[in-house]
């Protein structure tokens, strides 16, 4: 009746072992480290950089715990902060020949102190949020008026092209704020333009206004179109910030929308506010120009004066290239960039241009067949050539393909760089806050103590009130916490103070299930059932109540997860996971302990579950 088959015990043992393995990394803490990441969008961090860092440290007589390439950065871990500070200066000097124009960002960081065998099992600690680890917090305001102005300028150019293609004469097109004005001297031409623009430019509503002897059409951006422009600008800015920060290897940044026009940026582990501003304030601008392949330019590529109207830039491979000053297209004309393959199944990058860019690109490629076209990426006023393909034929339709001498990874990297581009609308930092690591450590200590003291209080009460069954409940509660921390670590969740509060709340909610079970067993004993029957019926009948209470609580947690944001969402994640682990530990694990202790006793006369009060009698102790 109260016996588990061996495979159920095997499942419980495996669950506990997995919980132990994936919880362990959180106990080792963090060690000081130096992180090396790219300072330019065109500079790629790879495995070869690890060797350069190791060589520089070896020559300086510094011995790191390890140097490894991970994600988009190289990290070197050290035993103490003194070695960390010395290593930063050594690596900075070795990698950045020109301090005024650094190729790599060398920053102080913290990395897990977990043993290598745990890392080999992909057992990593939870990420710590800004309030636990320290770092910087920015609240940024997006200039939505600039986004609307930019959209109006784009529409002005498109309208000019549209009217010229349809041979509709006008007296001038100008932008007035967020409106577009088109003047006409001929009412018939104005009527034709009105019909064309109404059909072809659906984002604007058009109206006629007299102006002296002439007339004009005034286009106003529709409310839904303006809202869409603002939403797209906010999303593009968030995406661009993600791209910039991810390229720098900042671990677990928080970049999320707040309200209609604000973005919250949190960078845990970053203590230097100036460096953080440099990260999020990076500007990347795309330009397309023609390459000057004249003999004079080829001769001046290495050194010497370049021909008039040209400039010298560095190509991705490291060589010099001479390009013309005239800018054909900018990143504003690029709507998308995706990696793919060309007709010969070679890696390529497929670009999508807007209407204005497509027309310009078609005309330029038609007039410059067999010439090279350079795609430049500018950061902080300094540009580098990403690629310089040869124009083989006229390219129309707004879709451009970049291919030739690149790997699949290079195609993906190039597409990412081109997509990252510049911000869709300017942003201004309106609030900044720095949380020191000491404050973060204090928060961790207080949060840990709250969970520990809560657990001890619950354990003491359960053991005194329910005797041996209280011990079983306490062990099940400990397994619940173990499994919850392990699941959060496996998911690589970010733990913050609200998350610790959710863990403390989970303790109280999890023990509630064991209280229900123990009281059900007591009730059966009061009704005269044998101990084995009381245990069996108590667990069976308590299960329905436990399921109902946990499902209703889970619904509330899912609602917080769906509609909450920031700290509320972090609380909801831990809360929901805690409910699931508590149901497993309170029902399956605690019953496994009871079955293991009492299940093999065929003539069981009593159970240690505290005082059982029976009606009609003074008392009967079930101990």
Beta strands, then each sheet from edge to edge (+ up, - down):
strand 1: 30-38
strand 2: 66-70
strand 3: 73-77
strand 4: 104-112
strand 5: 127-128
strand 6: 135-142
strand 7: 172-176
strand 8: 179-184
strand 9: 204-211
strand 10: 214-221
strand 11: 254-258
strand 12: 262-268
strand 13: 284-290
strand 14: 310-315
strand 15: 320-324
strand 16: 329-330
strand 17: 334-341
strand 18: 347-353
strand 19: 372-379
strand 20: 382-390
strand 21: 399-403
strand 22: 427-435
strand 23: 494-495
strand 24: 611-612
strand 25: 620-621
sheet 1: 2+ 3- 1+ 4-
sheet 2: 5+ 23+
sheet 3: 11+ 12- 6+ 22-
sheet 4: 7+ 8- 10+ 9-
sheet 5: 15+ 14- 20- 19+ 13- 16+
sheet 6: 17+ 18- 21+
sheet 7: 24+ 25-
end
